[in-house]
Amino acid sequence: MSISALLACTSFYSALYLFYFYFAKQQHPLLLILAVVLLIFAYIITPAAHQKERRHFNNTLNYENWFTLPLYTWWRLFSLPVRFLLSKLFD
């Protein structure tokens, strides 16, 4: 289980949700800046293809037939923390 893989997925999907939230609901510039920072963070902690850590990184969410849910389910799972925080801040 790679913590960096889970952090990269959470950062990436949270950034996508922040982009959506910025353009669809709340035009607050801090949301856009935070989304860009999360995308850069996800890029930095993702190992390159030739690095040894990449194999462990790729195997984190691959458990044969377990966790082969559609992309929409991963989107909902990994954007849950940021959706919860935004609901507390803006509602």
N, C-alpha and C positions, 0 to 999 in steps of 0.2 A: 504494500500500500504506500503510494508516494504522496506525501503531504503537498509537495510542490505541484503535483498534477491536480489535486483537489483545489488548491489555491488558484492555480491558473484557470481552471474551469469556472470557479466562482467569480474570479475577477473579470473574465471575458464576458460571461453571461450577465453579470451585474452591470458592466459597462454598456452592453446592448440595451438592457432595460432602462438605464439612465438616459441614453439617447432617446429612446421611445418616450419616456416620461417628460423629458425636456420639450420635445416637439409636440407632444399630444396634450399634455396637461398643464405643466408648470414651466413657464419661461424664466427660470432662474439660472443665471450664468454659472453659478457654482456647480450645478449638476453637470453641465457640459465639461467643465474643467475636471471634475472628479471622474467622469467617464473616460476622458483621454488619459488621465493618470492610471486608471485601472487597466486600460488596454496596454499601455507601456509596461506596467508591472507584469501583466500576463506574458508579454513578449520576452521580458528579461528573464523570468524564472522558467521558461520553457527551454529545455536543452536542445541543442542543435542535433541534426540527424546523425552526424558522425560521432557524437559523444557517447560514452559508455552508459551514462545514466538514462539515455533515451529509451532503452528497452524496458527498464523498470517503470519509467514514466508512462509509456504506451500500454503496459499491462495493468495499470491501476484500475481502469474501468472495464476490463475485459475478463469476465469470468464465465467463459464458455457460453452457455445459453442464459445465464443469469445476467441481469442488467443490460440486456439488448433491447432496451426500450427505445421508442422513437425519439428523434431529436427534440420534439416538443416536450417530452417528459423531462429530459435533461435541462431544457430551458427553464421549466417551472421549478425544478429542484434547486438548481444552482443560482437562480435569481431570487429565491425565497428570502435570504437575509436582507437584501437591499429593498425588496418590496415591503418587508415588515418595517424597516427603518423609515422608508418614505411615507408609509401609511401613518406612522406615529408622528412624523414631523409636519406633514402637510394636510392632514385631515382633522 
